[in-house]
Amino acid sequence: MIDYTNPNLIIETAKIEPGKIAWRSPSNIALIKYWGKHGRQLPSNPSISFTLDHAFTETTLEYAPKTGVDQGIDLQFFFHKEEQPAFKAKIQKFLESIHDIFPFLRQLHLTIRSGNSFPHSAGIASSASSMSALALCLCSLEHELFGTLESDQDFHNKASYIARLGSGSACRSIYSHLAVWGKTSIAPNSSDEYAVEYSDVNDIYKSFQDSILIVSAKEKSVSSRAGHALMENNVFAKPRFEQARMRLNRLSESLKSGDLEAFGTIVEDEALTLHALMMASTPSYLLMEPNSLNIINEVRAFRKETNLPLYFTLDAGPNIHLLYPGYIRDKVLKFQEEVLLPYCEDNMWIDDHVGIGPIELDSDSEVAQ
Ligand code: PMV
């Protein structure tokens, strides 16, 4: 196990000038899903995801030496320019939980401003993008104060580890194109404690499109946190974790070869398995909506009729991610417009694609509004 606790990361407050750090970090969509965890946010099976591009969070972290002597985290928090007590409490709790890793945080006055590129009401989980953006800011701050994270690998591993503590799947958003989280033979450098970039893939996947169809913008009735917990007593848990491992091995072959049919079959099976696990929990619950099923059926009919490689996946919610290679984009957009958008709330969708991962922003930049 990695031990990032470091009591030496303490500053001489008198020598510290106020400063500001800013990162943009994208969301990600899992192809093999993480569903079930143990210990301190450790996954029960390895997972792999596409890093997205247009669905992102921008976060700035302003810091100044504290004048008072209180021992807690001194935080001001703004989301889209407004104070949000519920979000603030969550971030404050998270920062307290990692004070042994970043002890200097208790010596600073912190102002965090955050904003998403997508509407808050789009029903898109923002924890992956927001927690990865925050983790990147914290690691940049450590490096700025102590010069400790010089190599890219050290920086990325630690940022991914910290993001994981905030929200499991967030650890995969640190990397470009594809990321693997969890020990697996397909990536020798993989770990349960942080994600790694996965680059043994055919180029076709690097420009894959993701149309995120917003079936419902309502908040989920069962949170991911509660969903993971329900896996503990799910009778299918053990075979499920084994299945995820096997599917990941098979998926890695289709990622390498560019076999889109094999890719799509595994990815769709995974999405439906995730939701089947929810239905098979005690108590059972359903996050898909009738229109999620209507879209799935339409996508399968379209594929049968056209032979085009259009596939779907879902997160822990009713929205559908359409995954397809860039060269069929025009045909998919036409089909989407005519057939699928009427199943969406207010015809809402997000035009996304596989992206290059987080970028550090100029510290003068205003975060997404
Ligand atoms: O990172 P969490 O705790 O929000 O869980 C995410 C779970 C899924 O999105 C359903 C799957 C995944 O691997 O991202």
Residues whose N, C-alpha, C, O or C-beta is under 5 A from the ligand:
A	BS01	PMV	A30 I32 K33 Y34 S47 S167 G168 S169 A170 S224 D315 A316
